[in-house]
Amino acid sequence: ALPAPDQSSVISHEYVAPIGDIETAIAEIWQDLLS
């Protein structure tokens, strides 16, 4: 079985904006899909 999720690692990370054209394009695709 998998261990229980550690929420502290998710909460402690800060937002990092996409860098470059490819990351920006992927971020826009995810934004369209999840909005």
N, C-alpha and C positions, 0 to 999 in steps of 0.2 A: 504494500500500500504506500501511497505517497504521504509525505509529512504534511502537517497542517501548514497552510500558507502563512508567510511572515509579512504582515501588512506594513510593518515599519520600513521595510526596504522600498515599498511602493510610495509611501508617503514622503520619504526623505529626499526623493529625487526632484530636482527642479526642471521646469520646462526648458527644452532646448529647441530653438527654432530650426527648421530645415536649412541645410547649407547646400547651395548649388542648385542647378536646374533640375536634376533628377529627383533629389529629395523633395523639392518644392512641388514637382509634378505628382509624385506619389502622395504627398500630404493633401494636395487638392483632390485627388481621386478618393482618398479615404474620407475627406470632408464631405464630398458629394454623396458617397455611399451611406454615411452615418447621419447625415442631417435629416 
